[in-house]
Amino acid sequence: MHSPDTPVDILAYGEPMVEFNQTRDGDGRLYLQGFGGDSSNFAIAAARQGARTGYLSAIGDDPYGRLLRELWTREGVDHQGVKTDDAAFTAIYFVTHGERGHAFHFFRAGSAASRMTPADLPHARIAAAKVLHLSGISLAISTAACDTGYAAIETARAAGVRVSFDTNLRLKLWSIDRARAVMSDVLRRCDIALPSHDDIAAITGLTDPEALVDHCLQLGAGIVALKLGADGAIVASAAERHRIAPFPCAPVDATGAGDTFGGAFVARLVAGDGLRDAGRHAAAAAALSTEGYGAVAPIPRADAVRAALARQPG
């Protein structure tokens, strides 16, 4: 872990989770333990691309929180900004598989992360970072967590730290009207917008990808990376725009692919890449992450992404 005096490049704020994914073994009664939480996935993806990353959250004093700390330590993600809440629990979720595909069952209401307040934030560390990242889920899990996210954004903006925002719309957590109001407001305050097509379409009523990019730029985002799933992505600023072709892959599980895209994209921007190169790296990383099961284990490291890109023409 970095020393308390060492700034990190990217600080992510949100809720980490421990995953239990149903396997085909034992008549479906055996579960593989993994990890999730979109902003934690993002931080790990960025770290695997070489960025110095940190995480801001809260966990319970329980085995699941300890598993997450062990994960972040292994991945080189600074977790000094993660508090342990003795009166709350670490969120978990189960993934089950049936005829209609996979289903998620979350146990998160009242979790330690949902009880975060602005007083829990390490404001000096936020001010010393290069990018603060958060998502729609970071803001949706509770009113207190939303207030804390806003406080982190204000600290970042006051210090000249760029703000990265992934929409990650989850309508089980809040209404479409509240999501629309909050997300539109945060898009006005962010420097790097990372919407997925379906999320931003639901918020705006627009469907054309180019129009969605224009909408985010007009709201005030400096850079937009619109994730289009199997159709690739569009990366844009006021000065340039690039269509990123989908990277060829053999997908088996797309869990966390959008988080991998975002973490890789922001990591490459911080490293000095231009929009197109950062977009190509992110698209390749996201594609490779779908070739294994779970949100975290298949996230590729930078050398694997570079090797895959080198094998592709153009």
Secondary structure, 3 states (H helix, E strand, C coil): CCCCCCCCCEEEECCCEEEEEECCHHHHCCEEEEEECHHHHHHHHHHHCCCCEEEEEEEECCHHHHHHHHHHHHHCEEEEEEEEECCCCCCEEEEEEECCEEEEEEECCCCCHHHCCHHHCCHHHHHHCCEEEEEHHHHHCCHHHHHHHHHHHHHHHHCCCEEEEECCCCCCCCCHHHHHHHHHHHHHHCCEECCEHHHHHHHHCCCCHHHHHHHHHHHCCCEEEEECHHHCEEEEECCCEEEECCCCCCCCCCCCHHHHHHHHHHHHHHHCCCHHHHHHHHHHHHHHHCCCCCCCCCCCCHHHHHHHHHCCCC
